[in-house]
Amino acid sequence: MDIYWHRRDHRTVDVRGLAGEARLLPVYVVDPAVVETLGTRQRAFVHRALESLRARYRELGTDLVVRHGEAAAVLEGLTAETGAECVRYAEGYTPARRVQQARVDDRLETRRFVDTVLVDPASLMGGDLDVARENSTTRGDSGAEISSYDTYSQFYRAWQREPKPDPVAEPNADRLVSVERLDDHESTALPFADVDPSISLPEASQGAARERLEAFCDRGLDSYGDTRDDLAAAVDNPTQAVSRLSPYLAVGLVGIRELWQAVATRYVEATGDVERNVESYGSEIAWREWAYHQLSVHPQLATEDYDPLPNEIEWRDAPADLAAWKRGETGFPLVDAGMAQLEAEGYIHNRPRQVVASFLTKHLLIDWRAGERHFRDRLIDYDPATNPASWQWIASTGTDSVDNRIFDPVSQFEKYDPDGRFVRAYVPQLADVPAEVLAKWPTLEATTRDEYAPSYPDPIVDRNEGFRRAKAVFGAALGEQ
Ligand SMILES: Cc1cc2nc3c(=O)[nH]c(=O)nc-3n(C[C@H](O)[C@H](O)[C@H](O)COP(=O)(O)OP(=O)(O)OC[C@H]3O[C@@H](n4cnc5c(N)ncnc54)[C@H](O)[C@@H]3O)c2cc1C
């Protein structure tokens, strides 16, 4: 009999460690070293995901054994108690999860599975992550035997060539060790029962995740590339314009192989425009894989620049500006609408996600780490690889082919929300302002703005001055002046 140690995978379907012949005891460990790294809203979502996982195991005639404490000590105790031969688990990539799994490996017989990503980051780097990490300073050196990839397009080419494994089925009930139903008392209780998410959460079950996937494949996938940046569609058809699968992926309620198979099946049948649209979705999944690649090479992705610029970036210490950004009161309509969506839903559409992140790190010149932490606390779909990798991409700290990318919040509005549908949906003070006025908003005279929306805040930075300042500071960091 083996123990299956659930970590970020809150499901029974498409879990590699649950496949095979061995009989299994499913276990979840509430380890303070790891749970502390989760944001408030995601904790509440994880609680519900665990409730549904436990319910599924009960349907299968067993129970999810929950224990609190340091993972290695807990699993060692359980192994002794049950006579388990081996502990199986899915590989984790953050510093906290690496330390945790290394301790378990030291003390027990283990089997580790690549489960969070389609392609094992190690296999793209010559098979040994530790060697690759040591050599990661040689990134970009031609001829380096083991190297990571400098840009997404290099990574994407290599990643496309790798085989993508099929999903695995849920284990049959007779492979699960039957345990008596565990009553919830202190030592077996699910964590985060008392966390109030303060917003309504999507249903946190693998059934809900699968329904979302199927509905998107039926009604959104074929036009994804055309609608993914359309912010009016994001308001009118939020789950067709984009998939909204990110919360489910983030807490492992859907397997990446299951998702990939659904997309690849459609891709094989598709031609012309549909083929292009489906391919666009596949490429976004590859961006997620690229983020895990970066986290594998650079475990400190959430705290250290990936590839530091030659000189230090002169970030501003500007607590009032940071607070205004968090409240969605910058006076830039698209930025404030994005931050309002984050506050209301624990989610932001990718387009405004980029705009708000660029505004913080470029127009306000505030260190990307402050934004990364805020997102971690507020997002339901917070992902420990994608969030820091995306912040670093926007902040130009080493993961992009462009030296200094700056999104202009005014032209982004004109291009992606030309009717102001998104802004009006999320910023009530601007609900009656015509689109052509919204388009010029931060550049209008204060008296004109007051006529239209007296209670909406003035811009906290001049649009052109913010742009020039960011150019100058990043130019200096790049050694251009
Ligand atoms: C500053 C910043 C922070 C971000 N933080 C997160 C995060 O914590 N968690 C998260 O899941 N995504 C994050 N993203 C990426 C992206 O915004 C979200 O994945 C996407 O908006 C989720 O909505 P969806 O599921 O409808 O995406 P879809 O457009 O339907 O895409 C499908 C899936 O592809 C992946 N994906 C899509 N876009 C990206 C991308 N740019 N980079 C990596 N993967 C992508 C996601 O897993 C997503 O669920 C961040 C982006 C930025 C700019």
The ligand as an SDF file (V2000), in Angstrom:
LIG
                    3D

 53 58  0  0  0  0  0  0  0  0999 V2000
    0.7330   40.7440  -13.9390 C   0  0  0  0  0  0  0  0  0  0  0  0
    0.0720   39.4390  -14.2850 C   0  0  0  0  0  0  0  0  0  0  0  0
   -0.1610   38.5030  -13.2880 C   0  0  0  0  0  0  0  0  0  0  0  0
   -0.7630   37.2760  -13.6080 C   0  0  0  0  0  0  0  0  0  0  0  0
   -1.0040   36.3810  -12.5960 N   0  0  0  0  0  0  0  0  0  0  0  0
   -1.5850   35.1960  -12.8760 C   0  0  0  0  0  0  0  0  0  0  0  0
   -1.8450   34.2520  -11.8440 C   0  0  0  0  0  0  0  0  0  0  0  0
   -1.5370   34.4660  -10.6630 O   0  0  0  0  0  0  0  0  0  0  0  0
   -2.4720   33.0950  -12.1860 N   0  0  0  0  0  0  0  0  0  0  0  0
   -2.8210   32.8080  -13.4830 C   0  0  0  0  0  0  0  0  0  0  0  0
   -3.3830   31.7370  -13.7460 O   0  0  0  0  0  0  0  0  0  0  0  0
   -2.5340   33.6610  -14.4750 N   0  0  0  0  0  0  0  0  0  0  0  0
   -1.9570   34.8570  -14.2220 C   0  0  0  0  0  0  0  0  0  0  0  0
   -1.7020   35.7380  -15.2380 N   0  0  0  0  0  0  0  0  0  0  0  0
   -1.9170   35.3090  -16.6400 C   0  0  0  0  0  0  0  0  0  0  0  0
   -3.3140   35.5820  -17.2260 C   0  0  0  0  0  0  0  0  0  0  0  0
   -3.6970   36.9060  -17.0030 O   0  0  0  0  0  0  0  0  0  0  0  0
   -4.3700   34.6560  -16.6520 C   0  0  0  0  0  0  0  0  0  0  0  0
   -3.9340   33.3090  -16.7460 O   0  0  0  0  0  0  0  0  0  0  0  0
   -5.6820   34.7290  -17.4240 C   0  0  0  0  0  0  0  0  0  0  0  0
   -6.1720   36.0440  -17.4420 O   0  0  0  0  0  0  0  0  0  0  0  0
   -6.6920   33.8010  -16.7520 C   0  0  0  0  0  0  0  0  0  0  0  0
   -7.9500   33.8860  -17.3540 O   0  0  0  0  0  0  0  0  0  0  0  0
   -8.4920   32.6720  -18.2330 P   0  0  0  0  0  0  0  0  0  0  0  0
   -8.3980   31.4050  -17.4910 O   0  0  0  0  0  0  0  0  0  0  0  0
   -9.8210   33.0880  -18.7430 O   0  0  0  0  0  0  0  0  0  0  0  0
   -7.4340   32.6800  -19.3930 O   0  0  0  0  0  0  0  0  0  0  0  0
   -7.5170   32.1910  -20.9020 P   0  0  0  0  0  0  0  0  0  0  0  0
   -7.2660   33.3870  -21.7400 O   0  0  0  0  0  0  0  0  0  0  0  0
   -8.7330   31.4190  -21.1720 O   0  0  0  0  0  0  0  0  0  0  0  0
   -6.2280   31.2700  -21.0130 O   0  0  0  0  0  0  0  0  0  0  0  0
   -6.2740   29.8920  -20.6600 C   0  0  0  0  0  0  0  0  0  0  0  0
   -5.2090   29.5510  -19.6830 C   0  0  0  0  0  0  0  0  0  0  0  0
   -3.9300   29.8060  -20.2300 O   0  0  0  0  0  0  0  0  0  0  0  0
   -3.0540   30.2890  -19.2230 C   0  0  0  0  0  0  0  0  0  0  0  0
   -2.6780   31.6610  -19.5470 N   0  0  0  0  0  0  0  0  0  0  0  0
   -3.3880   32.5800  -20.2250 C   0  0  0  0  0  0  0  0  0  0  0  0
   -2.6760   33.7160  -20.3720 N   0  0  0  0  0  0  0  0  0  0  0  0
   -1.5000   33.5040  -19.7630 C   0  0  0  0  0  0  0  0  0  0  0  0
   -0.3390   34.2890  -19.5650 C   0  0  0  0  0  0  0  0  0  0  0  0
   -0.2420   35.5350  -20.0450 N   0  0  0  0  0  0  0  0  0  0  0  0
    0.7040   33.7630  -18.8820 N   0  0  0  0  0  0  0  0  0  0  0  0
    0.6360   32.4910  -18.4140 C   0  0  0  0  0  0  0  0  0  0  0  0
   -0.4400   31.6980  -18.5710 N   0  0  0  0  0  0  0  0  0  0  0  0
   -1.4900   32.1910  -19.2300 C   0  0  0  0  0  0  0  0  0  0  0  0
   -3.8360   30.2760  -17.9170 C   0  0  0  0  0  0  0  0  0  0  0  0
   -3.5720   29.0630  -17.2520 O   0  0  0  0  0  0  0  0  0  0  0  0
   -5.2680   30.3570  -18.3880 C   0  0  0  0  0  0  0  0  0  0  0  0
   -6.1970   29.8240  -17.4850 O   0  0  0  0  0  0  0  0  0  0  0  0
   -1.1020   36.9840  -14.9490 C   0  0  0  0  0  0  0  0  0  0  0  0
   -0.8590   37.9360  -15.9430 C   0  0  0  0  0  0  0  0  0  0  0  0
   -0.2970   39.1460  -15.6200 C   0  0  0  0  0  0  0  0  0  0  0  0
   -0.0510   40.1450  -16.7050 C   0  0  0  0  0  0  0  0  0  0  0  0
  1  2  1  0
  2  3  1  0
  2 52  2  0
  3  4  2  0
  4  5  1  0
  4 50  1  0
  5  6  2  0
  6  7  1  0
  6 13  1  0
  7  8  2  0
  7  9  1  0
  9 10  1  0
 10 11  2  0
 10 12  1  0
 12 13  2  0
 13 14  1  0
 14 15  1  0
 14 50  1  0
 15 16  1  0
 16 17  1  0
 16 18  1  0
 18 19  1  0
 18 20  1  0
 20 21  1  0
 20 22  1  0
 22 23  1  0
 23 24  1  0
 24 25  2  0
 24 26  1  0
 24 27  1  0
 27 28  1  0
 28 29  2  0
 28 30  1  0
 28 31  1  0
 31 32  1  0
 32 33  1  0
 33 34  1  0
 33 48  1  0
 34 35  1  0
 35 36  1  0
 35 46  1  0
 36 37  1  0
 36 45  1  0
 37 38  2  0
 38 39  1  0
 39 40  1  0
 39 45  2  0
 40 41  1  0
 40 42  2  0
 42 43  1  0
 43 44  2  0
 44 45  1  0
 46 47  1  0
 46 48  1  0
 48 49  1  0
 50 51  2  0
 51 52  1  0
 52 53  1  0
M  END
$$$$
